[in-house]
Amino acid sequence: MKITNIETYVLEWPPFTKPFITAIDTITQVSELVVKIYTDSDIIGIGESHGNQLITGPATVIDRGLKPMLIGEDPLNIEYLWENMFKFTYMKDWNVHGWSRPQIMAAIGAIDIALWDIKGKLAALPIYKLLGGFRNRVPCYVMGGYYQEDKTILDLVKECEDYLKMGYRSIKIKVGGVDLAEDIQRVRAVRQAVGKDADIMLDANEGYDVQTAVRAAQAYEDFDIYWFEEPVHWYDNVYGLSQVAASTRIPIASGEHLYTRYEARDLIARGGIKVMQFDCTRSAGPTEWLKIAGMAAMHNIAMAPHHDPQIHGHLVAAVANGLILETFPDPVRDPIWGELFKVRPEIKKGEVELLELPGWGIELDEKVMGKRAVKI
């Protein structure tokens, strides 16, 4: 089998009427990179990578950098191809085209996802079975509770109550974007509304310094928090994070902003985390994710990847230390989930049940592609 062609598309959705705000970012719209890898056996692999307004860079990396080296190669030689693509991040004059390492790693991730799709389709197996088949159902949590203009605590409470009505039992909300006293009020109100049986995760999006994160973690302990995510600023997200982890009984989650197994190794060994959130659709793909999952398992750390349950669902279902998936049930916040796929798994009663279709088990809606996609 040989790769005969690679097509790369950038999709953008209209800006939000009300941006979604975290501790450090204002999310104004969503976009997606889609890649199609064609083969001489008529199998087409589908890959993707996500972002806000940053997807054009990785798409250009694929079209001008990775595509020429992949045409004619055997798509089943995934480890070999991954290592050759990774050389773009360190070879001589690696940035001669102006591509950043994060852009290259996002491009590698999209290609790697498509290569695994080809392998699954050739084997006539869903990816989760191809990789180990630990289970076929994975629990999910809601990513909600954003800050927004004019959004009150009562609005936040109603939002979380609506998630429970949808069948979810785990909800993540944002913290770190207002003063600690106000965030404590928000978290207290949510806990009172959802009751003691629902799980609450808190996501600070790297919004605190270490000392504030320690105070926040100790204050949030009163509300039986499932995990405290990315509590410290980016520059101290290993050693400083370990100080926060040592100060609280709340499990610490982190890793969505990592690019490789090497950063993950340091976070696992020294960061004090209990939950690893490496996102293979943001960087590096399933080939790297699996290596990280193995390291995490040896340190009794669970895998709960950031974003894209249609991809990460298979990975979490394939390994024994897979924990839970992130989902965005609000169609305003995540129009991609509702619009892009003609076939994909459904979320029912707070779980994803994976389809027994080969590869990732997804089919793009070509009408949406025609409406939203720009071919690079």
C-alpha positions as CSV (number, residue, x, y, z in Angstrom):
1,M,0.0,0.0,0.0
2,K,1.3,3.5,-0.9
3,I,0.2,7.1,-0.1
4,T,-0.9,8.7,-3.4
5,N,-2.2,12.1,-2.3
6,I,-2.9,14.3,0.8
7,E,-5.5,17.0,0.9
8,T,-5.7,19.6,3.6
9,Y,-8.6,21.7,4.5
10,V,-9.2,24.6,7.0
11,L,-12.7,25.1,8.4
12,E,-13.9,28.1,10.3
13,W,-17.1,28.9,12.0
14,P,-18.6,32.4,12.5
15,P,-17.4,34.3,15.6
16,F,-19.4,33.8,18.8
17,T,-21.9,36.5,19.6
18,K,-20.7,36.3,23.2
19,P,-17.1,35.1,23.5
20,F,-16.3,32.4,26.0
21,I,-13.7,33.5,28.6
22,T,-11.2,31.6,30.6
23,A,-8.7,32.8,33.2
24,I,-6.3,33.9,30.5
25,D,-8.0,33.6,27.1
26,T,-11.0,35.0,25.2
27,I,-12.3,32.4,22.8
28,T,-14.0,34.2,19.9
29,Q,-14.6,31.4,17.4
30,V,-13.6,27.8,16.5
31,S,-11.8,26.3,13.6
32,E,-10.7,22.8,12.5
33,L,-8.0,21.3,10.3
34,V,-9.1,18.3,8.3
35,V,-6.7,16.1,6.3
36,K,-7.5,13.3,3.9
37,I,-4.8,10.8,3.0
38,Y,-5.4,8.8,-0.2
39,T,-3.9,5.4,-0.9
40,D,-3.6,3.2,-4.0
41,S,-6.0,0.7,-2.3
42,D,-8.8,3.2,-2.3
43,I,-8.7,3.5,1.5
44,I,-8.9,7.2,2.6
45,G,-7.6,8.1,6.1
46,I,-9.3,11.1,7.9
47,G,-7.3,13.2,10.4
48,E,-7.9,16.4,12.2
49,S,-6.5,19.1,14.4
50,H,-8.2,21.8,16.3
51,G,-7.6,25.4,17.3
52,N,-9.1,28.9,17.4
53,Q,-7.4,31.1,14.7
54,L,-4.2,29.1,14.4
55,I,-5.0,26.3,12.0
56,T,-3.7,27.8,8.8
57,G,-0.1,27.4,9.9
58,P,-0.3,23.6,10.5
59,A,-2.2,23.2,7.3
60,T,0.6,24.9,5.4
61,V,3.1,22.7,7.2
62,I,1.3,19.6,5.8
63,D,0.9,20.9,2.3
64,R,4.4,22.3,1.8
65,G,6.5,20.2,4.3
66,L,5.0,16.8,5.2
67,K,3.1,16.0,2.0
68,P,6.1,15.8,-0.3
69,M,7.9,13.4,2.0
70,L,4.9,11.2,2.5
71,I,3.8,10.6,-1.0
72,G,4.8,7.1,-2.1
73,E,5.4,5.9,1.4
74,D,3.6,2.9,3.1
75,P,1.0,4.4,5.4
76,L,1.3,1.4,7.7
77,N,4.9,2.3,8.7
78,I,3.5,4.7,11.3
79,E,6.5,4.8,13.7
80,Y,8.9,5.3,10.8
81,L,6.8,8.1,9.3
82,W,6.3,9.8,12.7
83,E,10.0,9.9,13.4
84,N,10.7,11.4,9.9
85,M,8.0,14.0,10.4
86,F,9.4,14.9,13.9
87,K,12.8,15.7,12.3
88,F,11.1,18.9,11.0
89,T,11.3,20.2,14.6
90,Y,15.0,19.9,15.0
91,M,16.9,19.4,11.7
92,K,19.2,22.1,10.4
93,D,17.4,25.3,9.4
94,W,14.1,23.7,10.7
95,N,12.4,27.1,10.8
96,V,13.5,28.3,7.4
97,H,9.8,28.5,6.3
98,G,8.8,30.4,9.5
99,W,6.9,27.4,10.9
100,S,6.8,27.2,14.7
101,R,7.3,23.9,16.5
102,P,3.7,23.9,17.8
103,Q,2.5,24.3,14.2
104,I,4.7,21.4,13.1
105,M,3.5,19.2,16.0
106,A,-0.2,20.0,15.2
107,A,0.4,19.0,11.6
108,I,2.1,15.8,12.7
109,G,-0.9,15.1,14.9
110,A,-3.4,15.4,12.1
111,I,-1.4,13.2,9.7
112,D,-0.8,10.6,12.4
113,I,-4.6,10.4,13.1
114,A,-5.2,9.8,9.4
115,L,-2.6,7.1,9.3
116,W,-4.2,5.2,12.2
117,D,-7.5,5.6,10.4
118,I,-6.0,3.8,7.4
119,K,-4.6,1.1,9.5
120,G,-8.0,0.5,11.3
121,K,-9.9,0.5,8.0
122,L,-7.4,-2.0,6.4
123,A,-7.7,-4.3,9.5
124,A,-11.5,-3.8,9.5
125,L,-11.3,-2.9,13.2
126,P,-12.3,0.2,15.3
127,I,-9.2,1.9,16.6
128,Y,-10.0,1.1,20.2
129,K,-9.9,-2.7,19.4
130,L,-6.8,-2.3,17.2
131,L,-5.0,-0.7,20.2
132,G,-6.1,-3.1,22.9
133,G,-9.8,-3.0,23.4
134,F,-10.1,-2.5,27.1
135,R,-13.7,-1.4,26.9
136,N,-16.1,0.2,24.4
137,R,-17.9,2.7,26.6
138,V,-16.2,5.7,28.1
139,P,-17.6,8.2,30.7
140,C,-17.7,11.9,29.7
141,Y,-17.7,15.2,31.5
142,V,-19.0,18.6,30.4
143,M,-16.7,21.4,29.7
144,G,-18.8,24.4,30.7
145,G,-19.0,27.1,33.3
146,Y,-17.2,29.7,31.2
147,Y,-17.1,33.3,32.1
148,Q,-19.1,35.5,29.8
149,E,-20.3,39.1,29.7
150,D,-23.3,39.6,32.0
151,K,-23.3,35.9,33.1
152,T,-24.4,35.6,36.8
153,I,-23.9,32.9,39.3
154,L,-27.6,32.1,38.9
155,D,-26.9,31.6,35.1
156,L,-24.0,29.3,36.0
157,V,-26.1,27.3,38.3
158,K,-28.9,26.9,35.7
159,E,-26.3,25.8,33.1
160,C,-25.0,23.1,35.4
161,E,-28.5,21.9,36.3
162,D,-29.2,21.6,32.6
163,Y,-26.1,19.4,32.2
164,L,-27.5,17.0,34.8
165,K,-30.8,16.9,33.0
166,M,-28.8,15.8,29.9
167,G,-27.5,12.8,31.8
168,Y,-24.0,14.1,32.7
169,R,-22.7,13.4,36.2
170,S,-19.4,15.2,35.8
171,I,-19.1,18.9,35.1
172,K,-16.0,21.1,34.7
173,I,-16.2,24.9,35.3
174,K,-13.7,27.7,34.8
175,V,-11.9,29.4,37.7
176,G,-9.1,31.9,38.0
177,G,-10.7,34.6,35.9
178,V,-12.1,36.6,38.8
179,D,-10.9,37.2,42.4
180,L,-10.7,34.1,44.6
181,A,-13.6,35.1,46.8
182,E,-16.0,35.4,43.8
183,D,-14.8,32.0,42.4
184,I,-15.4,30.4,45.8
185,Q,-19.0,31.7,45.6
186,R,-19.4,30.3,42.1
187,V,-18.0,26.9,43.1
188,R,-20.1,26.7,46.3
189,A,-23.3,27.6,44.3
190,V,-22.6,24.8,41.8
191,R,-21.9,22.2,44.4
192,Q,-25.1,23.1,46.2
193,A,-27.1,22.9,43.0
194,V,-25.7,19.6,41.6
195,G,-25.6,17.8,44.9
196,K,-23.0,15.5,46.5
197,D,-23.2,12.8,43.9
198,A,-22.0,14.8,40.9
199,D,-18.3,15.3,40.1
200,I,-17.0,18.9,39.8
201,M,-13.7,19.6,38.1
202,L,-12.1,23.1,38.2
203,D,-10.0,24.5,35.3
204,A,-7.8,27.5,36.0
205,N,-6.2,27.5,32.5
206,E,-2.8,28.3,34.0
207,G,-4.3,31.4,35.6
208,Y,-2.7,31.5,39.1
209,D,0.8,32.0,40.5
210,V,1.9,29.2,42.8
211,Q,1.1,30.9,46.0
212,T,-2.4,31.9,44.9
213,A,-3.0,28.4,43.4
214,V,-2.1,26.9,46.8
215,R,-4.6,29.2,48.6
216,A,-7.2,28.4,45.9
217,A,-6.8,24.7,46.1
218,Q,-7.1,24.7,49.9
219,A,-10.2,26.8,49.7
220,Y,-11.8,24.5,47.0
221,E,-11.2,21.4,49.2
222,D,-14.4,22.2,51.0
223,F,-16.4,21.4,47.8
224,D,-15.2,17.8,47.1
225,I,-13.5,18.6,43.9
226,Y,-12.7,15.8,41.5
227,W,-9.6,17.5,40.1
228,F,-8.0,20.9,39.9
229,E,-6.7,21.5,36.4
230,E,-3.7,23.6,35.2
231,P,-3.6,25.8,38.3
232,V,-0.3,27.6,37.7
233,H,1.2,29.9,35.0
234,W,2.9,28.2,32.1
235,Y,6.4,29.0,33.2
236,D,6.2,27.0,36.4
237,N,4.0,24.1,35.3
238,V,6.3,21.4,36.6
239,Y,8.1,22.4,39.8
240,G,5.6,25.0,40.8
241,L,2.8,22.6,40.0
242,S,4.3,20.0,42.3
243,Q,4.2,22.5,45.2
244,V,0.5,23.0,44.6
245,A,0.0,19.2,44.4
246,A,1.8,18.7,47.7
247,S,-0.4,21.3,49.4
248,T,-3.8,19.9,48.7
249,R,-5.8,16.7,48.7
250,I,-7.5,17.6,45.4
251,P,-5.9,15.6,42.5
252,I,-4.1,17.8,40.1
253,A,-4.7,17.5,36.3
254,S,-2.5,18.9,33.6
255,G,-0.9,18.2,30.2
256,E,-3.1,19.6,27.5
257,H,-0.5,22.1,26.4
258,L,2.3,19.6,26.1
259,Y,3.7,18.9,22.6
260,T,5.8,15.7,23.1
261,R,6.5,12.7,25.4
262,Y,9.6,14.4,26.7
263,E,7.6,17.2,28.3
264,A,5.1,14.7,29.5
265,R,7.9,12.6,31.0
266,D,9.0,15.6,33.2
267,L,5.4,16.4,34.2
268,I,4.7,12.8,35.2
269,A,7.9,12.4,37.1
270,R,8.0,15.7,38.9
271,G,4.7,17.6,38.6
272,G,2.7,15.7,41.2
273,I,-0.2,15.2,38.8
274,K,-2.8,12.4,39.1
275,V,-4.4,13.0,35.7
276,M,-2.6,13.4,32.4
277,Q,-4.5,15.4,29.7
278,F,-2.3,15.2,26.7
279,D,-4.2,16.1,23.5
280,C,-3.1,14.2,20.5
281,T,-5.3,16.3,18.2
282,R,-3.4,19.4,19.3
283,S,0.0,17.8,19.0
284,A,1.8,14.6,17.9
285,G,-1.1,12.2,17.3
286,P,-2.0,8.8,18.8
287,T,1.5,7.4,18.3
288,E,2.8,9.8,20.9
289,W,-0.3,9.6,23.1
290,L,0.1,5.9,23.5
291,K,3.7,6.3,24.7
292,I,2.6,8.9,27.2
293,A,-0.2,6.6,28.4
294,G,2.3,3.9,29.1
295,M,4.5,6.2,31.1
296,A,1.5,7.5,33.0
297,A,0.3,3.9,33.8
298,M,3.7,3.1,35.4
299,H,3.2,6.1,37.7
300,N,-0.4,5.3,38.5
301,I,-1.6,8.4,36.6
302,A,-4.9,8.3,34.7
303,M,-5.4,9.5,31.1
304,A,-8.2,12.1,30.5
305,P,-7.3,13.9,27.3
306,H,-8.3,17.4,26.3
307,H,-10.9,17.8,23.5
308,D,-12.2,15.7,20.5
309,P,-14.0,12.7,22.0
310,Q,-14.5,11.2,18.5
311,I,-10.7,10.5,18.5
312,H,-9.7,10.4,22.2
313,G,-12.7,8.1,22.9
314,H,-10.9,5.3,21.2
315,L,-7.6,5.9,23.0
316,V,-9.2,6.1,26.4
317,A,-11.1,3.0,25.7
318,A,-8.0,1.2,24.6
319,V,-5.9,1.5,27.8
320,A,-6.5,0.4,31.3
321,N,-5.6,3.8,32.8
322,G,-8.1,5.6,30.5
323,L,-10.4,7.7,32.8
324,I,-12.8,10.1,31.2
325,L,-13.5,12.3,28.1
326,E,-14.0,16.0,27.7
327,T,-17.1,17.0,25.8
328,F,-18.8,20.3,24.8
329,P,-22.5,19.7,24.6
330,D,-23.3,23.3,24.0
331,P,-23.8,23.6,20.2
332,V,-22.9,27.3,20.4
333,R,-19.5,26.6,22.1
334,D,-18.8,23.6,19.8
335,P,-20.6,23.7,16.5
336,I,-17.9,21.3,15.1
337,W,-19.3,18.3,17.0
338,G,-22.8,18.9,15.8
339,E,-22.1,19.8,12.2
340,L,-18.9,18.3,10.8
341,F,-19.7,14.6,11.1
342,K,-22.3,12.6,9.2
343,V,-21.3,9.6,11.3
344,R,-19.8,9.7,14.8
345,P,-20.5,8.2,18.2
346,E,-23.3,9.7,20.3
347,I,-23.1,10.8,23.9
348,K,-25.9,9.2,26.0
349,K,-26.3,9.5,29.8
350,G,-22.9,10.9,30.2
351,E,-21.1,8.2,28.2
352,V,-19.7,7.7,24.7
353,E,-20.4,4.3,23.2
354,L,-17.9,3.7,20.4
355,L,-19.1,2.5,17.1
356,E,-18.0,-0.9,15.7
357,L,-16.9,0.7,12.5
358,P,-13.4,0.4,11.1
359,G,-10.8,3.2,11.9
360,W,-12.1,6.1,13.9
361,G,-15.7,5.3,12.9
362,I,-16.3,8.8,11.6
363,E,-17.6,10.1,8.3
364,L,-17.4,13.8,7.4
365,D,-20.5,15.6,6.2
366,E,-19.4,16.7,2.8
367,K,-22.1,19.4,2.6
368,V,-20.6,21.0,5.7
369,M,-17.1,20.6,4.1
370,G,-18.4,22.4,1.0
371,K,-19.8,25.2,3.1
372,R,-17.0,25.7,5.7
373,A,-13.8,24.2,4.2
374,V,-11.1,26.0,2.3
375,K,-8.6,23.6,0.6
376,I,-5.0,24.5,1.1
